[in-house]
Amino acid sequence: MDTHFDAVIIGAGPAGTAAAIGLAQQGRSVAIVERSEFPRRKVCGEFTSATNVDLLDRLGVGAEFRRQAGPEVRRVALFAAGEPVEAPMPQGRGTAFGRALGRDVLDGLLLDAASDAGVTVFQPCRAVDIVRGHAAATVAIETAGAVRQLHAPVVIAAHGSWEPGKLSSNFARINRPRDFLGFKAHFLKAKLPGDLMPLIAFPGGYGGMVWSDRDRLSLSFCIRRDALAAARQASPGSSAAEATFIHILKFCPGVDEALRGAELAEGWLAAGPIRPGIRPAYADDIFRVGNVAGESHPIIAEGIAMALQSGWILAAQLGKFDHWDSNARAAAGRAYSRAWRNQFATRIRLAAGLSRLATSSHGASLMHRFISQFPTSLALGARLSGKTKSVPEFTA
Ligand SMILES: Cc1cc2nc3c(=O)[nH]c(=O)nc-3n(C[C@H](O)[C@H](O)[C@H](O)COP(=O)(O)OP(=O)(O)OC[C@H]3O[C@@H](n4cnc5c(N)ncnc54)[C@H](O)[C@@H]3O)c2cc1C
């Protein structure tokens, strides 16, 4: 098998596959390296806002997304202590509303579309080293103990932000009391209205619920490490996910009601700590997309959108250059970094503020009181978080 490509992409989440398909559609030779076998489940609420449906079409998976995803989300709500409050979901261009599709389905559709577009897929295969050279980089990939090397002028880190690793684009391990850990499960036979997506706010954390594909209700949440320790003390013998779930049920009557009598499907998943923040989108001559470039607190459920869109925007910027020599890479890196900030910086800051408010000692109650008085603030929050902001009309 050929080991020389125009681009090597590390990670086949939505960011990596969007970049891969965008570049393959330009006629570039692309390799994508994914360490896990698909289908794989993932900690994620699975909601994708309506502004991405056009992009999913351009990536070749729009029809399957429409066929398989859960119902349209037309209303948002806040489930905290007290009565639930709700508001209409703001609409962007067109008539579509956002919907949720399991990551065990969506990521597989995108990777199949990449393969159909001509991308060479190395899976299951872990990238373990990147050596950057002037003309090309060498990426070492490992499977079952055997290492081989791929060569390309462009390297794209799309490996997410929650796992430690040996690459220069991986993040150092952290363990701080104010880190947030993420959990997720699917439930069957839940009672939430089909078109409603509640934001859940509880002491020390936040989360969300939404109907996904195959009548699965996705419940996902993040909790601060110190609040998790307290929740575990209150529920001795429970796992971290179960203890947080019990903590949420005690505090949020809306969640308790929606899940009374529901059945847990496939068990809990855990991940983290999550790494919210804005980071360089191009550094050390490595392009970064999705969570590697920046991450919003999942309180606004925009991570998949940011992953898909950043991969697509990068492909479009690289597409402006015929030959990817070091000058072209640097120029594409500068343009991509600017476009990235324009598209995503506001929602990352908004999500950080909302998360601070929701998880502060009286924040969830304050938020609930304010939104009860001004329910339209829920819709405004959804708009500011990017729910109506389309991907720029680049041609990749
Ligand atoms: C609790 C919670 C709820 C959330 N809910 C939502 C939501 O409802 N909507 C939303 O839009 N976002 C949500 N998010 C955020 C969303 O899940 C992420 O932002 C999104 O998955 C990022 O996509 P990505 O492609 O950057 O990375 P990932 O999806 O993490 O994909 C990275 C891929 O790289 C692979 N990989 C890692 N290291 C290597 C390596 N060395 N070699 C090869 N492969 C590697 C991994 O196996 C993985 O498949 C949520 C997050 C959390 C924590």
The ligand as a Gaussian input file, in Angstrom:
#p B3LYP/6-31G(d) Opt

LIG

0 1
 C      -21.120000      15.296000      27.991000
 C      -20.901000      15.817000      26.591000
 C      -22.005000      16.057000      25.777000
 C      -21.830000      16.567000      24.499000
 N      -22.925000      16.784000      23.712000
 C      -22.805000      17.314000      22.488000
 C      -23.956000      17.538000      21.657000
 O      -25.097000      17.218000      21.987000
 N      -23.755000      18.122000      20.446000
 C      -22.520000      18.481000      20.015000
 O      -22.412000      19.044000      18.921000
 N      -21.398000      18.236000      20.750000
 C      -21.506000      17.651000      21.968000
 N      -20.386000      17.371000      22.712000
 C      -19.050000      17.692000      22.152000
 C      -18.610000      16.699000      21.040000
 O      -18.754000      15.374000      21.490000
 C      -17.150000      16.943000      20.639000
 O      -16.912000      18.319000      20.547000
 C      -16.831000      16.271000      19.289000
 O      -16.882000      14.880000      19.413000
 C      -15.446000      16.676000      18.800000
 O      -15.213000      16.046000      17.574000
 P      -13.702000      15.773000      17.065000
 O      -13.829000      15.198000      15.686000
 O      -12.877000      16.964000      17.289000
 O      -13.108000      14.684000      18.077000
 P      -13.652000      13.259000      18.481000
 O      -15.081000      13.118000      18.180000
 O      -13.187000      13.069000      19.879000
 O      -12.882000      12.263000      17.522000
 C      -11.505000      12.042000      17.639000
 C      -11.170000      10.672000      17.035000
 O       -9.764000      10.516000      17.032000
 C       -9.429000       9.190000      17.416000
 N       -8.054000       9.224000      17.938000
 C       -7.637000       9.779000      19.118000
 N       -6.288000       9.666000      19.226000
 C       -5.865000       9.028000      18.096000
 C       -4.586000       8.619000      17.616000
 N       -3.446000       8.884000      18.306000
 N       -4.509000       7.963000      16.431000
 C       -5.637000       7.704000      15.713000
 N       -6.876000       8.062000      16.122000
 C       -6.981000       8.736000      17.288000
 C      -10.489000       8.832000      18.445000
 O      -10.634000       7.431000      18.555000
 C      -11.739000       9.512000      17.849000
 O      -12.460000       8.644000      16.994000
 C      -20.523000      16.830000      23.996000
 C      -19.417000      16.568000      24.824000
 C      -19.596000      16.061000      26.096000
 C      -18.416000      15.806000      26.981000

